[in-house]
Structure formats: C-alpha cells, structure tokens
Amino acid sequence: MSIENKEPTSVPVMRSVLRWSVILTVAVAVLGAVIGWFVAEWAGVWSGLIGALLVLLFSGVTALSIILAARFDPIYFVVVILAGWTLKLIVFIGVLAVVRAFDFTHDWMLWGTMLAALLAQLAVDVVVVLRSRQPYASEVELPGPERPE
C-alpha cells in the first residue's frame, strides 16, 4: 500500500477532537446559560450560549482545516492552516464587535463562558492527542530495498 492512498494519521485524531469538542461545548453552553440566568437573566443566558458557540466555531474550523489540509502537500497544508487562522482572527474580532454593540449580552458572562469553553477545548485537545498513540514520525518511508506489497 502506498502512502498516497492512505488516510493521514492526523485525520482520525482531529475527528475525535471535533466529536469531543461538540459534546463538551454543549455542556459548557448549558452550564453557562444556567449560571448566566442567575447572574444577568436573559442577557446572561445569551452571553453563555454565544460564548460557547464562538469557541466551538473557531475550534471546529481548526479541526476541519487540519482534516482538509492533511491530504495536501506540506506547503499547501501550511497555507490552509494559516489562512484559516487569519480568517478566524478577523471574524472573531468582527463578531465580538457586533455582539458587544447590542444590549442583549453581559460582558462578564460572555468572557467567562468563552474562557471556560476554551479551557475545556484545550483539555479535549490534550487528552485526545495523548490517547491517540501517534508514532513520532508518521507517513514516512524509510530508505532501503523495496518491500513487496
């Protein structure tokens, strides 16, 4: 089997990261909405939901871009990842500017939920990667005599 026909080893890991990110972000959103209700009523609920959704959106774009870019040559991989990060930064600043302009959010709940969801996302990334049992060098063909398929 040649390397070109094989799925990159990062793809199953990123799929797992994506799956656990959705599960954990939904939990953070529910918890943020409940706490937000007690802190600032509906403004707190909306802030909790929006904060968690933003983190899921941006972490999901990262995982999806790695899944997509892993099939390309290394230079295109870097281009896709950097373009994704740049786009996420611009969209993030724009979304926060729009959200803060309206009165239906509570700043502390928005930032608190985003921080909690971000820390949960980092925990998911670490746990999934540590449990993935990745080799130190993947998709590498060592020099030597040709092996029969």
DSSP file (Angstrom, degrees, kcal/mol; ACC not computed):
  #  RESIDUE AA STRUCTURE BP1 BP2  ACC     N-H-->O    O-->H-N    N-H-->O    O-->H-N    TCO  KAPPA ALPHA  PHI   PSI    X-CA   Y-CA   Z-CA
    1    1 A M              0   0    0      0, 0.0     2,-0.1     0, 0.0     5,-0.0   0.000 360.0 360.0 360.0 130.6    0.0    0.0    0.0
    2    2 A S    >   -     0   0    0      1,-0.1     3,-0.6   147,-0.0     4,-0.5  -0.462 360.0-118.7 -87.0 161.6    1.4    3.4   -0.9
    3    3 A I  G >  S+     0   0    0      1,-0.2     3,-1.1     2,-0.2    -1,-0.1   0.841 108.9  63.9 -67.8 -33.5    1.4    6.4    1.3
    4    4 A E  G 3  S+     0   0    0      1,-0.3    -1,-0.2     3,-0.0     0, 0.0   0.810 103.6  47.7 -63.1 -29.4   -0.7    8.4   -1.2
    5    5 A N  G <  S+     0   0    0     -3,-0.6     2,-0.3     2,-0.1    -1,-0.3   0.563  96.3  91.7 -87.2  -8.5   -3.7    6.1   -0.8
    6    6 A K  S <  S-     0   0    0     -3,-1.1     3,-0.1    -4,-0.5    -3,-0.0  -0.640  82.3-114.1 -92.9 142.6   -3.5    6.0    3.0
    7    7 A E        -     0   0    0     -2,-0.3    -2,-0.1     1,-0.1    -1,-0.1  -0.565  41.9-105.0 -70.7 133.0   -5.5    8.4    5.2
    8    8 A P    >   -     0   0    0      0, 0.0     3,-1.2     0, 0.0    -1,-0.1  -0.253  23.9-123.1 -58.5 147.2   -3.1   10.7    7.1
    9    9 A T  T 3> S+     0   0    0      1,-0.3     4,-0.7     2,-0.2    -2,-0.1   0.701 107.1  63.5 -68.7 -18.1   -2.8    9.7   10.8
   10   10 A S  H 3> S+     0   0    0      1,-0.2     4,-2.5     2,-0.1    -1,-0.3   0.737  87.4  72.8 -76.7 -21.2   -3.9   13.2   11.9
   11   11 A V  H <> S+     0   0    0     -3,-1.2     4,-2.2     1,-0.2     5,-0.2   0.935  97.1  44.2 -64.9 -49.7   -7.4   12.8   10.4
   12   12 A P  H  > S+     0   0    0      0, 0.0     4,-2.0     0, 0.0    -1,-0.2   0.874 114.1  52.7 -62.8 -33.5   -8.8   10.3   12.9
   13   13 A V  H  X S+     0   0    0     -4,-0.7     4,-2.4     2,-0.2    -2,-0.2   0.930 110.5  46.3 -65.3 -44.9   -7.3   12.3   15.8
   14   14 A M  H  X S+     0   0    0     -4,-2.5     4,-2.5     2,-0.2    -1,-0.2   0.839 109.5  54.7 -68.9 -32.7   -9.0   15.5   14.5
   15   15 A R  H  X S+     0   0    0     -4,-2.2     4,-2.4     2,-0.2    -1,-0.2   0.916 110.0  46.9 -63.5 -41.7  -12.3   13.7   14.0
   16   16 A S  H  X S+     0   0    0     -4,-2.0     4,-2.6     2,-0.2     5,-0.3   0.904 111.2  51.3 -65.8 -41.2  -12.1   12.6   17.7
   17   17 A V  H  X S+     0   0    0     -4,-2.4     4,-2.2     1,-0.2    -2,-0.2   0.916 111.2  49.0 -60.1 -43.2  -11.2   16.2   18.8
   18   18 A L  H  X S+     0   0    0     -4,-2.5     4,-2.0     2,-0.2    -2,-0.2   0.920 111.5  48.3 -63.4 -44.8  -14.2   17.5   16.8
   19   19 A R  H  X S+     0   0    0     -4,-2.4     4,-1.9     1,-0.2    -2,-0.2   0.944 115.7  42.7 -62.4 -49.3  -16.6   15.0   18.3
   20   20 A W  H  X S+     0   0    0     -4,-2.6     4,-2.7     1,-0.2     5,-0.2   0.826 110.2  58.2 -69.4 -30.1  -15.5   15.6   21.9
   21   21 A S  H  X S+     0   0    0     -4,-2.2     4,-2.5    -5,-0.3     5,-0.2   0.918 106.5  48.1 -63.2 -43.4  -15.4   19.4   21.3
   22   22 A V  H  X S+     0   0    0     -4,-2.0     4,-2.1     2,-0.2    -2,-0.2   0.937 113.7  47.2 -62.4 -46.5  -19.0   19.4   20.4
   23   23 A I  H  X S+     0   0    0     -4,-1.9     4,-1.7     1,-0.2    -2,-0.2   0.942 116.8  42.0 -61.7 -48.5  -20.0   17.3   23.4
   24   24 A L  H  X S+     0   0    0     -4,-2.7     4,-2.4     1,-0.2    -1,-0.2   0.861 112.8  53.0 -70.8 -34.8  -18.0   19.4   25.9
   25   25 A T  H  X S+     0   0    0     -4,-2.5     4,-2.7    -5,-0.2    -1,-0.2   0.875 106.6  53.0 -69.4 -35.8  -19.0   22.7   24.4
   26   26 A V  H  X S+     0   0    0     -4,-2.1     4,-2.4    -5,-0.2    -1,-0.2   0.917 110.3  48.7 -62.1 -41.8  -22.7   21.8   24.6
   27   27 A A  H  X S+     0   0    0     -4,-1.7     4,-2.5     1,-0.2    -2,-0.2   0.914 112.6  47.1 -63.8 -42.7  -22.2   21.0   28.3
   28   28 A V  H  X S+     0   0    0     -4,-2.4     4,-3.1     2,-0.2    -2,-0.2   0.884 111.3  52.4 -66.0 -37.9  -20.3   24.4   28.8
   29   29 A A  H  X S+     0   0    0     -4,-2.7     4,-2.4     2,-0.2    -2,-0.2   0.917 111.2  45.8 -64.2 -43.6  -23.1   26.2   26.9
   30   30 A V  H  X S+     0   0    0     -4,-2.4     4,-2.3     2,-0.2    -2,-0.2   0.943 116.3  44.9 -64.8 -46.6  -25.8   24.7   29.1
   31   31 A L  H  X S+     0   0    0     -4,-2.5     4,-2.7     1,-0.2     5,-0.2   0.909 114.0  50.1 -63.1 -41.7  -23.9   25.4   32.3
   32   32 A G  H  X S+     0   0    0     -4,-3.1     4,-2.6     1,-0.2    16,-0.2   0.876 110.5  50.0 -64.0 -37.5  -23.0   28.9   31.1
   33   33 A A  H  X S+     0   0    0     -4,-2.4     4,-1.8     2,-0.2    -2,-0.2   0.903 111.9  47.4 -67.9 -40.8  -26.7   29.6   30.3
   34   34 A V  H  X S+     0   0    0     -4,-2.3     4,-1.4     2,-0.2    -2,-0.2   0.944 116.7  42.5 -65.7 -47.5  -27.8   28.4   33.7
   35   35 A I  H  X S+     0   0    0     -4,-2.7     4,-1.7     1,-0.2    -2,-0.2   0.908 112.1  56.3 -64.0 -40.1  -25.2   30.4   35.5
   36   36 A G  H  X S+     0   0    0     -4,-2.6     4,-3.1     8,-0.3     8,-0.4   0.848 101.4  57.2 -60.1 -35.1  -25.9   33.4   33.2
   37   37 A W  H  X S+     0   0    0     -4,-1.8     4,-1.6     7,-0.3    -1,-0.2   0.915 110.0  43.6 -62.2 -42.2  -29.6   33.3   34.2
   38   38 A F  H  < S+     0   0    0     -4,-1.4    -1,-0.2    -3,-0.2    -2,-0.2   0.767 119.5  43.4 -75.4 -24.6  -28.7   33.8   37.8
   39   39 A V  H  < S-     0   0    0     -4,-1.7    -2,-0.2     2,-0.2    -3,-0.2   0.915 141.3  -8.0 -85.0 -47.6  -26.1   36.4   37.1
   40   40 A A  H >X S-     0   0    0     -4,-3.1     3,-1.1     1,-0.4     4,-0.6   0.101  84.5-132.0-143.7  25.3  -27.9   38.6   34.5
   41   41 A E  H >X S-     0   0    0     -4,-1.6     4,-1.9    -5,-0.3     3,-0.5  -0.274  82.8  -4.5  53.9-132.6  -31.1   36.9   33.5
   42   42 A W  H 3> S+     0   0    0      1,-0.3     4,-2.7     2,-0.2    -1,-0.2   0.837 134.7  57.1 -64.6 -33.7  -31.6   36.7   29.7
   43   43 A A  H <> S+     0   0    0     -3,-1.1     4,-2.0     1,-0.2    63,-0.8   0.892 109.1  47.6 -62.3 -37.5  -28.5   38.7   28.9
   44   44 A G  H <X S+     0   0    0     -4,-0.6     4,-2.4    -3,-0.5    -7,-0.3   0.870 110.4  51.5 -69.4 -37.6  -26.5   36.1   30.8
   45   45 A V  H  X S+     0   0    0     -4,-1.9     4,-2.4    -9,-0.4     5,-0.2   0.955 112.7  44.8 -63.4 -49.7  -28.2   33.2   29.0
   46   46 A W  H  X S+     0   0    0     -4,-2.7     4,-2.8     1,-0.2     5,-0.2   0.892 112.9  51.9 -62.6 -38.8  -27.5   34.7   25.6
   47   47 A S  H  X S+     0   0    0     -4,-2.0     4,-2.6    -5,-0.2     5,-0.2   0.910 109.6  49.3 -64.4 -41.8  -23.9   35.5   26.6
   48   48 A G  H  X S+     0   0    0     -4,-2.4     4,-1.9   -16,-0.2    -2,-0.2   0.916 114.9  44.1 -62.5 -43.6  -23.3   32.0   27.8
   49   49 A L  H  X S+     0   0    0     -4,-2.4     4,-2.3     2,-0.2    -2,-0.2   0.916 115.6  46.5 -68.7 -43.6  -24.7   30.5   24.6
   50   50 A I  H  X S+     0   0    0     -4,-2.8     4,-2.5    -5,-0.2    -2,-0.2   0.914 111.6  52.0 -66.1 -42.6  -22.9   32.9   22.3
   51   51 A G  H  X S+     0   0    0     -4,-2.6     4,-1.8    -5,-0.2    -1,-0.2   0.927 113.2  43.4 -60.2 -46.2  -19.6   32.5   24.2
   52   52 A A  H  X S+     0   0    0     -4,-1.9     4,-2.3    -5,-0.2    -1,-0.2   0.898 113.2  52.4 -66.7 -39.9  -19.6   28.7   23.9
   53   53 A L  H  X S+     0   0    0     -4,-2.3     4,-2.7     1,-0.2    -2,-0.2   0.887 107.0  52.7 -64.1 -39.6  -20.8   28.8   20.3
   54   54 A L  H  X S+     0   0    0     -4,-2.5     4,-2.4     2,-0.2     5,-0.2   0.928 110.3  47.2 -61.7 -45.0  -17.9   31.1   19.3
   55   55 A V  H  X S+     0   0    0     -4,-1.8     4,-2.6     1,-0.2     5,-0.3   0.916 113.4  48.4 -64.8 -41.5  -15.3   28.7   20.9
   56   56 A L  H  X S+     0   0    0     -4,-2.3     4,-2.5     2,-0.2    -2,-0.2   0.919 111.1  51.5 -63.5 -42.4  -16.9   25.7   19.2
   57   57 A L  H  X S+     0   0    0     -4,-2.7     4,-2.0     1,-0.2    -2,-0.2   0.935 115.0  40.6 -59.4 -47.9  -17.0   27.5   15.9
   58   58 A F  H  X S+     0   0    0     -4,-2.4     4,-1.5     2,-0.2    -2,-0.2   0.868 117.2  46.2 -76.2 -35.6  -13.3   28.5   16.0
   59   59 A S  H  X S+     0   0    0     -4,-2.6     4,-2.2    -5,-0.2    -1,-0.2   0.863 112.7  53.0 -71.4 -33.8  -12.0   25.2   17.4
   60   60 A G  H  X S+     0   0    0     -4,-2.5     4,-2.9    -5,-0.3     5,-0.2   0.884 105.7  52.9 -66.2 -38.8  -14.2   23.4   14.8
   61   61 A V  H  X S+     0   0    0     -4,-2.0     4,-2.4    -5,-0.2    -1,-0.2   0.889 109.0  51.0 -63.6 -37.9  -12.7   25.4   12.0
   62   62 A T  H  X S+     0   0    0     -4,-1.5     4,-2.0     2,-0.2    -2,-0.2   0.953 112.8  44.1 -63.7 -49.4   -9.2   24.5   13.2
   63   63 A A  H  X S+     0   0    0     -4,-2.2     4,-2.4     1,-0.2    -2,-0.2   0.922 115.6  47.9 -63.1 -44.2  -10.0   20.7   13.3
   64   64 A L  H  X S+     0   0    0     -4,-2.9     4,-2.5     1,-0.2    -1,-0.2   0.882 110.1  52.0 -65.5 -37.5  -11.8   20.8   10.0
   65   65 A S  H  X S+     0   0    0     -4,-2.4     4,-3.0    -5,-0.2    -1,-0.2   0.868 110.3  48.7 -68.1 -33.9   -9.0   22.7    8.3
   66   66 A I  H  X S+     0   0    0     -4,-2.0     4,-1.9     2,-0.2    -2,-0.2   0.912 111.1  50.2 -69.3 -41.2   -6.5   20.2    9.6
   67   67 A I  H  < S+     0   0    0     -4,-2.4     4,-0.3     2,-0.2    -2,-0.2   0.924 117.4  40.8 -60.4 -43.6   -8.6   17.3    8.3
   68   68 A L  H >< S+     0   0    0     -4,-2.5     3,-1.0     1,-0.2    -2,-0.2   0.935 117.6  45.9 -69.1 -47.3   -8.9   19.0    4.9
   69   69 A A  H >< S+     0   0    0     -4,-3.0     3,-1.8     1,-0.2    -1,-0.2   0.707  93.9  77.1 -74.3 -20.3   -5.3   20.2    4.7
   70   70 A A  T 3< S+     0   0    0     -4,-1.9    -1,-0.2     1,-0.3    -2,-0.1   0.715  89.9  58.5 -64.1 -18.9   -3.7   16.8    5.8
   71   71 A R  T <  S+     0   0    0     -3,-1.0    -1,-0.3    -4,-0.3    -2,-0.2   0.549  97.9  75.9 -86.8  -7.7   -4.4   15.4    2.3
   72   72 A F  S <  S-     0   0    0     -3,-1.8     5,-0.0     1,-0.2    -3,-0.0  -0.426  95.5 -78.7 -98.7 173.2   -2.3   18.1    0.6
   73   73 A D     >  -     0   0    0     -2,-0.1     4,-2.2     1,-0.1     3,-0.4  -0.285  52.6-102.2 -61.9 157.2    1.4   18.6    0.1
   74   74 A P  H  > S+     0   0    0      0, 0.0     4,-2.2     0, 0.0     5,-0.2   0.848 120.7  53.0 -55.9 -38.0    3.1   20.2    3.2
   75   75 A I  H  > S+     0   0    0      1,-0.2     4,-1.9     2,-0.2     5,-0.1   0.900 111.4  45.9 -66.6 -38.2    3.3   23.7    1.7
   76   76 A Y  H  > S+     0   0    0     -3,-0.4     4,-2.7     2,-0.2    -1,-0.2   0.837 108.2  58.1 -71.5 -32.2   -0.5   23.7    0.9
   77   77 A F  H  X S+     0   0    0     -4,-2.2     4,-2.4     2,-0.2    -2,-0.2   0.946 108.4  45.6 -57.7 -49.1   -1.1   22.3    4.4
   78   78 A V  H  X S+     0   0    0     -4,-2.2     4,-2.8     1,-0.2     5,-0.3   0.900 112.0  51.8 -62.8 -41.8    0.6   25.4    5.9
   79   79 A V  H  X S+     0   0    0     -4,-1.9     4,-2.4     2,-0.2     5,-0.2   0.926 111.2  46.7 -61.8 -45.8   -1.2   27.7    3.5
   80   80 A V  H  X S+     0   0    0     -4,-2.7     4,-2.3     2,-0.2    -2,-0.2   0.923 114.8  46.7 -63.5 -44.7   -4.6   26.2    4.5
   81   81 A I  H  X S+     0   0    0     -4,-2.4     4,-2.5    -5,-0.2    -2,-0.2   0.933 114.8  45.6 -65.2 -46.5   -3.9   26.4    8.3
   82   82 A L  H  X S+     0   0    0     -4,-2.8     4,-2.5     2,-0.2     5,-0.2   0.890 113.0  50.4 -65.7 -38.7   -2.5   29.9    8.2
   83   83 A A  H  X S+     0   0    0     -4,-2.4     4,-2.6    -5,-0.3    -1,-0.2   0.912 111.1  49.9 -64.4 -41.3   -5.4   31.1    6.0
   84   84 A G  H  X S+     0   0    0     -4,-2.3     4,-2.6    -5,-0.2    -2,-0.2   0.921 111.8  47.3 -62.3 -44.3   -7.8   29.5    8.5
   85   85 A W  H  X S+     0   0    0     -4,-2.5     4,-2.2     2,-0.2    -2,-0.2   0.914 113.2  48.3 -64.6 -42.4   -6.2   31.2   11.5
   86   86 A T  H  X S+     0   0    0     -4,-2.5     4,-2.2     2,-0.2    -2,-0.2   0.935 113.3  47.3 -63.3 -45.9   -6.1   34.6    9.8
   87   87 A L  H  X S+     0   0    0     -4,-2.6     4,-2.7     1,-0.2     5,-0.2   0.911 111.1  51.8 -61.7 -42.6   -9.7   34.3    8.8
   88   88 A K  H  X S+     0   0    0     -4,-2.6     4,-2.8    -5,-0.2    -1,-0.2   0.902 108.9  50.8 -61.8 -40.9  -10.7   33.2   12.3
   89   89 A L  H  X S+     0   0    0     -4,-2.2     4,-2.2     2,-0.2    -1,-0.2   0.927 113.0  44.9 -63.2 -45.2   -8.9   36.1   13.9
   90   90 A I  H  X S+     0   0    0     -4,-2.2     4,-2.1     2,-0.2    -2,-0.2   0.927 116.5  45.4 -65.1 -45.2  -10.7   38.6   11.6
   91   91 A V  H  X S+     0   0    0     -4,-2.7     4,-3.1     2,-0.2     5,-0.2   0.897 111.0  54.4 -65.7 -40.3  -14.1   37.0   12.1
   92   92 A F  H  X S+     0   0    0     -4,-2.8     4,-2.5    -5,-0.2     5,-0.2   0.932 110.2  45.2 -59.5 -48.0  -13.6   36.7   15.9
   93   93 A I  H  X S+     0   0    0     -4,-2.2     4,-2.0     1,-0.2    -1,-0.2   0.909 115.3  48.7 -63.5 -41.5  -12.8   40.5   16.2
   94   94 A G  H  X S+     0   0    0     -4,-2.1     4,-2.2     2,-0.2    -2,-0.2   0.922 111.7  48.0 -64.0 -45.5  -15.8   41.3   14.0
   95   95 A V  H  X S+     0   0    0     -4,-3.1     4,-3.0     1,-0.2     5,-0.2   0.919 112.1  49.4 -63.7 -43.5  -18.2   39.1   15.8
   96   96 A L  H  X S+     0   0    0     -4,-2.5     4,-2.4    -5,-0.2    -1,-0.2   0.887 109.8  51.7 -64.3 -37.0  -17.1   40.4   19.2
   97   97 A A  H  X S+     0   0    0     -4,-2.0     4,-1.0    -5,-0.2    -1,-0.2   0.913 113.7  44.0 -64.4 -41.2  -17.5   44.0   18.0
   98   98 A V  H  X S+     0   0    0     -4,-2.2     4,-0.7     2,-0.2     3,-0.4   0.932 114.6  48.6 -68.2 -46.0  -21.1   43.2   16.8
   99   99 A V  H >< S+     0   0    0     -4,-3.0     3,-0.9     1,-0.2     6,-0.2   0.893 110.6  50.3 -63.5 -40.8  -22.1   41.3   19.9
  100  100 A R  H 3< S+     0   0    0     -4,-2.4    -1,-0.2     1,-0.2    -2,-0.2   0.751 100.8  65.1 -70.4 -21.8  -20.8   44.0   22.3
  101  101 A A  H 3< S+     0   0    0     -4,-1.0    -1,-0.2    -3,-0.4     2,-0.2   0.732  94.4  72.6 -72.7 -20.8  -22.7   46.6   20.3
  102  102 A F  S X< S-     0   0    0     -3,-0.9     3,-0.5    -4,-0.7     0, 0.0  -0.572  77.8-135.2 -95.3 159.7  -26.0   45.1   21.4
  103  103 A D  T 3  S+     0   0    0      1,-0.2    -1,-0.1    -2,-0.2    -3,-0.1   0.435  87.3  85.4 -91.0   0.2  -27.6   45.2   24.8
  104  104 A F  T 3  S+     0   0    0     -5,-0.1     2,-0.3   -58,-0.1   -58,-0.2   0.365  80.6  73.3 -87.7   9.0  -28.6   41.5   24.9
  105  105 A T    <   -     0   0    0     -3,-0.5     2,-0.5    -6,-0.2   -61,-0.2  -0.854  67.8-141.7-120.1 158.7  -25.2   40.3   26.2
  106  106 A H     >  -     0   0    0    -63,-0.8     4,-2.6    -2,-0.3     3,-0.2  -0.981  15.6-146.1-116.4 118.2  -23.5   40.5   29.5
  107  107 A D  H  > S+     0   0    0     -2,-0.5     4,-2.6     1,-0.2     5,-0.3   0.884  95.4  47.4 -56.1 -46.8  -19.7   41.1   29.1
  108  108 A W  H  > S+     0   0    0      1,-0.2     4,-2.5     2,-0.2    -1,-0.2   0.876 113.9  47.3 -66.7 -37.1  -18.5   39.1   32.1
  109  109 A M  H  > S+     0   0    0     -3,-0.2     4,-2.6     2,-0.2     5,-0.3   0.899 111.8  51.4 -69.7 -39.1  -20.7   36.1   31.2
  110  110 A L  H  X S+     0   0    0     -4,-2.6     4,-2.2     2,-0.2    -2,-0.2   0.960 116.4  39.1 -60.5 -51.9  -19.6   36.3   27.6
  111  111 A W  H  X S+     0   0    0     -4,-2.6     4,-2.5     2,-0.2    -2,-0.2   0.886 116.0  52.1 -67.6 -39.2  -15.9   36.3   28.5
  112  112 A G  H  X S+     0   0    0     -4,-2.5     4,-2.4    -5,-0.3    -1,-0.2   0.912 112.1  45.1 -64.3 -42.9  -16.3   33.8   31.4
  113  113 A T  H  X S+     0   0    0     -4,-2.6     4,-2.8     2,-0.2     5,-0.2   0.901 112.7  51.3 -68.3 -40.0  -18.1   31.3   29.2
  114  114 A M  H  X S+     0   0    0     -4,-2.2     4,-2.4    -5,-0.3    -2,-0.2   0.905 111.3  48.3 -62.2 -40.4  -15.6   31.8   26.4
  115  115 A L  H  X S+     0   0    0     -4,-2.5     4,-2.5     2,-0.2    -2,-0.2   0.928 113.1  46.9 -65.8 -44.7  -12.7   31.2   28.9
  116  116 A A  H  X S+     0   0    0     -4,-2.4     4,-2.2     1,-0.2    -2,-0.2   0.920 114.7  46.5 -62.7 -43.9  -14.4   28.1   30.3
  117  117 A A  H  X S+     0   0    0     -4,-2.8     4,-2.4     2,-0.2    -1,-0.2   0.875 112.0  51.6 -67.0 -36.7  -15.1   26.7   26.9
  118  118 A L  H  X S+     0   0    0     -4,-2.4     4,-2.4    -5,-0.2    -2,-0.2   0.920 110.5  47.5 -66.2 -43.6  -11.6   27.5   25.7
  119  119 A L  H  X S+     0   0    0     -4,-2.5     4,-2.2     2,-0.2    -2,-0.2   0.895 112.5  49.9 -64.1 -39.1  -10.1   25.7   28.7
  120  120 A A  H  X S+     0   0    0     -4,-2.2     4,-2.4    -5,-0.2    -2,-0.2   0.905 110.0  51.4 -63.8 -40.6  -12.4   22.7   28.1
  121  121 A Q  H  X S+     0   0    0     -4,-2.4     4,-2.5     2,-0.2    -2,-0.2   0.906 109.0  49.8 -63.1 -42.4  -11.3   22.7   24.4
  122  122 A L  H  X S+     0   0    0     -4,-2.4     4,-2.4     2,-0.2    -1,-0.2   0.898 109.9  51.3 -63.7 -39.5   -7.6   22.7   25.4
  123  123 A A  H  X S+     0   0    0     -4,-2.2     4,-2.7     2,-0.2     5,-0.2   0.911 109.7  50.1 -63.2 -41.9   -8.3   19.8   27.7
  124  124 A V  H  X S+     0   0    0     -4,-2.4     4,-2.7     2,-0.2     5,-0.3   0.938 110.6  49.9 -60.8 -47.0  -10.0   17.9   24.9
  125  125 A D  H  X S+     0   0    0     -4,-2.5     4,-2.2     1,-0.2     5,-0.2   0.931 113.8  45.0 -58.2 -47.1   -7.1   18.5   22.6
  126  126 A V  H  X S+     0   0    0     -4,-2.4     4,-2.5     2,-0.2     5,-0.2   0.939 115.4  45.6 -64.4 -48.4   -4.5   17.3   25.1
  127  127 A V  H  X S+     0   0    0     -4,-2.7     4,-2.0     1,-0.2    -2,-0.2   0.922 114.7  47.0 -64.6 -44.6   -6.5   14.2   26.2
  128  128 A V  H  X S+     0   0    0     -4,-2.7     4,-0.6    -5,-0.2    -1,-0.2   0.924 114.9  45.7 -65.4 -43.7   -7.3   13.1   22.6
  129  129 A V  H >< S+     0   0    0     -4,-2.2     3,-0.7    -5,-0.3     5,-0.4   0.908 112.8  50.3 -67.5 -40.5   -3.8   13.6   21.4
  130  130 A L  H >< S+     0   0    0     -4,-2.5     3,-0.5     1,-0.2    -1,-0.2   0.864 114.4  44.6 -65.3 -34.3   -2.2   11.9   24.4
  131  131 A R  H 3< S+     0   0    0     -4,-2.0    -1,-0.2    -5,-0.2    -2,-0.2   0.512  93.3  82.7 -85.5  -4.8   -4.6    8.9   23.9
  132  132 A S  T << S-     0   0    0     -3,-0.7    -1,-0.2    -4,-0.6    -2,-0.1   0.680  84.5-142.4 -77.7 -16.5   -4.1    8.7   20.1
  133  133 A R    <   -     0   0    0     -3,-0.5    -3,-0.1    -4,-0.4    -2,-0.1   0.940  29.8-177.0  54.9  52.4   -0.8    6.7   20.4
  134  134 A Q        -     0   0    0     -5,-0.4    -1,-0.2     1,-0.1     2,-0.1  -0.580  24.9-118.8 -79.5 140.7    0.7    8.5   17.4
  135  135 A P        -     0   0    0      0, 0.0     3,-0.2     0, 0.0    -1,-0.1  -0.358  24.0-114.6 -71.3 161.5    4.2    7.5   16.3
  136  136 A Y  S    S+     0   0    0      1,-0.3     2,-0.4    -2,-0.1    -2,-0.0   0.848 107.6  28.2 -66.6 -33.3    7.0   10.0   16.4
  137  137 A A  S    S-     0   0    0      3,-0.1     3,-0.3     0, 0.0     2,-0.3  -0.972  79.1-174.9-130.6 116.7    7.2   10.0   12.6
  138  138 A S        +     0   0    0     -2,-0.4     3,-0.1     1,-0.2    -4,-0.0  -0.760  63.7  19.0-111.8 159.5    4.2    9.2   10.6
  139  139 A E  S    S+     0   0    0     -2,-0.3     2,-0.4     1,-0.2    -1,-0.2   0.852  89.1 140.0  52.7  39.9    3.7    8.8    6.8
  140  140 A V        -     0   0    0     -3,-0.3     2,-0.6  -137,-0.0    -1,-0.2  -0.940  42.3-154.7-115.8 133.7    7.5    8.3    6.5
  141  141 A E        -     0   0    0     -2,-0.4    -3,-0.0    -3,-0.1     0, 0.0  -0.936  17.7-139.7-105.2 122.3    9.0    5.7    4.1
  142  142 A L        -     0   0    0     -2,-0.6     2,-0.1     1,-0.1    -2,-0.0  -0.506  24.4-106.5 -78.1 147.8   12.5    4.6    5.2
  143  143 A P  S    S+     0   0    0      0, 0.0    -1,-0.1     0, 0.0     3,-0.0  -0.368  71.0  87.0 -70.3 154.3   15.1    4.1    2.6
  144  144 A G  S    S-     0   0    0     -2,-0.1     3,-0.1     3,-0.0     0, 0.0  -0.913  79.0 -21.8 147.8-172.3   16.1    0.6    1.7
  145  145 A P  S    S-     0   0    0      0, 0.0     2,-0.1     0, 0.0     0, 0.0  -0.312  75.4 -94.8 -66.0 150.1   15.1   -2.2   -0.6
  146  146 A E        -     0   0    0      1,-0.1     0, 0.0    -3,-0.0     0, 0.0  -0.391  38.0-139.6 -64.0 137.1   11.6   -2.2   -1.9
  147  147 A R        -     0   0    0     -2,-0.1     2,-0.1    -3,-0.1    -1,-0.1  -0.791  20.7-110.3 -98.4 142.4    9.2   -4.3    0.1
  148  148 A P              0   0    0      0, 0.0    -1,-0.0     0, 0.0     0, 0.0  -0.453 360.0 360.0 -69.5 145.2    6.6   -6.5   -1.6
  149  149 A E              0   0    0     -2,-0.1    -2,-0.0     0, 0.0  -147,-0.0   0.460 360.0 360.0 -77.0 360.0    3.1   -5.3   -1.2
